[in-house]
Each structure stands twice: as structure tokens, then as C-alpha cells.
């Protein structure tokens, strides 16, 4: 026979002995003995053995009370174990959910001396406290990040400011959610949730204000996109120029889609009539890219492109509706002529003027389409010399004098090698220069 016997075996043996002796006792005495023995087993941590002992209680009401308690405690301990596992493997949010799912420790019958022999309640409290602290820490980090995003709403391009405000709103909402998830397990959670919710509301107000500003400035911003220039204008062969044209078209179409989404999501931000006017102004820009592509493919002996290639009052200079955004060009030449080309978009019947303005006083001539670098010297110079002002060379009523709006610029030699210039369309250059 073994020298040592396990505690479980001893407990079972005692239980069997008492059960056998109980045969000679009254039912009440037998019930009391089983209750006490089960309680000793339960207090020692032998929950399953205690349940089996209590299952022998003759009184059905007492039997149900004690066995149900043993089962409830076993289920509670298992729930605590799941919460511990969730904390170690799935993270604090899953752990807090498991803590909530575990509920409260079941109430023990009076005879049970040690109602939590496995320390389940204390273990669950440790899980909740650890998870709560982790959630509060994450919430503080989310709040701090949102504060940083809010700072970025103060300067920069409007699109970046709108994005920063949206990010701040999302960050504060997430921070408030995490603080609430921490509940009373983190001392600062309640105040943090209230603070972050308040910040989220203010950030949302700012976000809407910036969205409105973005909508109102949409036409001007699309004008800037239309008038953008490639990073390296010296390498603009036909293939690169067509690709750049397609890319700009894509940018404006994408921005139009985003504009429509914002208007649909926030219908009260801007008057519908104004929104449609802004949308049409941008879509009219997009409609011009096919013309640019056709001109690139059709125009020969044209020299280098003025950028943006297509200019006109359809895309006015911000703050000056009488003047288009400029097409610019830069070169270097001491002797001989340099050639450039571009396109004006002037509606039929409007006497608008094309003006080439140079950085120095070198001579400039302007020719119509088909009169590029090979034939330009024998073609008619379209500049109106009587209306020349300083280094500005005007072509009056350019819409009627240029074939398909295409113009070629001959830049003559100057005193220095480097030069730069701008091509601009005016509603009336004569009126503006008087």
C-alpha cells in the first residue's frame, strides 16, 4: 500500500464513510452531515467533489440549492479563466467584454465557509484592473494624437486641413469609446470620456466649417489644378505631355466626385444653386482636356509648350476675373530665336486679348497656327505694336485671329541669356492699360 494518498482520495473516502454511517442517522442528520462534508470539500477547492457529495442530500430543496451553487461557481470560475486568456491573447477590449460576461460571483449558501476557494473574484478583478489601465492608456494616446491632428487644421492647403479635422473627430470619438470601455477600472476614465466627447463635438463643428470653406473655394482650387505645371518642363515630348494632360484630367474628375460626395453627405453646408454653379465651373475645366489632346497631336513645328497649355478667362486669376491664369515659359538664348506654343480658349464673338509679357525687353512675335518655327519668319506677326506697353506684347481680338486658338511665340535674342515670360488672356488689355 502506498505511503501517501492524495487529498482527493482522502476527501472521497471521508465522504463515503460519512455516507455509509448516515444510513443509521435520521434524514435531517444525514443531510447536515453531507452539507458539512461538501462544504469542507468546496472550501478546500474540490468543487466537483463537493457537488457530488451535495448530490446525495435527501432533501430535494437543499440538494438543489447546494448543487446549483457548485455548478454556478464552476461556471463563474470558467468565465474568469476565459477573461484571463482573453487578456493575454486577444487584448484588453476582449478581456473587458469577458469580464462583463462573467458577471458577479454567485451567492453561497450559509454553510459554505469559504465561498471563493479558487480566488476567482480576485482574479477577475485583476483582469479588469489591468485591462482598464491598458484601455485608458490607449484612450490617452488616441486623444493626444487627435490633439495633434487638430493643430494641423490651422495652416496649409484646405484639403489637408479638412482631412486633419476629420482625423481629429475620429480620434476623439475613439478616445471617448476607449475611456468608456475602461469604465470604473481606471480613475481617469470618466473624466477622459467626457473631455474627449466634448472635443469631438467641437472638432466636428470645425470639420463642417472647413468642409464649407472647401466647397466654396472648389472652383478656384480646380483652377489651380488645371493650371499646374510638370516638375520638369524640359522633358515634355508628346508622350509626356499627353500623359500629364490625362493625369490633370483625372485629378479634376476625382475631385468632382469627392465634391459630389460631400454635398450629398452634408446638404445643409452650402446652397444647392451655388453648389451646382461651383460644380459646373469645375466640370467645364474637365471638358477642355480633349481639346488639348487634339491640339498636341495635330500641331506641328510648334516649339516648347507654354504651361498650362490652354489659357482663357474660363479659368480666371483668383481675385481678378478680368485676367486668366498665366501660362508661363522660361528659356535661355543669347542669339537666335526660341519658339513656344499654346492655346487660348476664347468663346466666339468675344473680343478678348492675348498678351505676352517678358521679363526683359527682348523682341517677341506671335503667329497663328500652322506658322510655327519653319514658316514663322514669313508669316504675319499678330502683335499690335501701337498698344504695346513696356515688355507686354498684345494680340488684340485673339479669338478671331488665331486658328483654333493655337498661337506660336517667337522669342528673340536679348542682352542676357536667360529669360522668362507669361501668356495671359484679358477681357480687354486696352482698357486695363489706359
Secondary structure as GFF3:
##gff-version 3
##sequence-region A 1 434
A	DSSP	alpha_helix	7	21	.	.	.	ID=ss1
A	DSSP	three_ten_helix	22	24	.	.	.	ID=ss2
A	DSSP	alpha_helix	27	43	.	.	.	ID=ss3
A	DSSP	alpha_helix	47	54	.	.	.	ID=ss4
A	DSSP	alpha_helix	60	89	.	.	.	ID=ss5
A	DSSP	alpha_helix	92	102	.	.	.	ID=ss6
A	DSSP	alpha_helix	120	151	.	.	.	ID=ss7
A	DSSP	alpha_helix	158	182	.	.	.	ID=ss8
A	DSSP	three_ten_helix	183	185	.	.	.	ID=ss9
A	DSSP	alpha_helix	189	216	.	.	.	ID=ss10
A	DSSP	alpha_helix	218	226	.	.	.	ID=ss11
A	DSSP	three_ten_helix	233	235	.	.	.	ID=ss12
A	DSSP	alpha_helix	238	265	.	.	.	ID=ss13
A	DSSP	alpha_helix	272	286	.	.	.	ID=ss14
A	DSSP	alpha_helix	289	298	.	.	.	ID=ss15
A	DSSP	beta_strand	304	311	.	.	.	ID=ss16
A	DSSP	three_ten_helix	313	315	.	.	.	ID=ss17
A	DSSP	beta_strand	316	317	.	.	.	ID=ss18
A	DSSP	beta_strand	320	324	.	.	.	ID=ss19
A	DSSP	beta_strand	327	332	.	.	.	ID=ss20
A	DSSP	beta_strand	338	344	.	.	.	ID=ss21
A	DSSP	beta_strand	353	358	.	.	.	ID=ss22
A	DSSP	beta_strand	364	368	.	.	.	ID=ss23
A	DSSP	three_ten_helix	376	378	.	.	.	ID=ss24
A	DSSP	three_ten_helix	385	387	.	.	.	ID=ss25
A	DSSP	beta_strand	392	395	.	.	.	ID=ss26
A	DSSP	alpha_helix	398	401	.	.	.	ID=ss27
A	DSSP	three_ten_helix	403	405	.	.	.	ID=ss28
A	DSSP	beta_strand	406	411	.	.	.	ID=ss29
A	DSSP	beta_strand	418	426	.	.	.	ID=ss30
A	DSSP	alpha_helix	429	433	.	.	.	ID=ss31
###
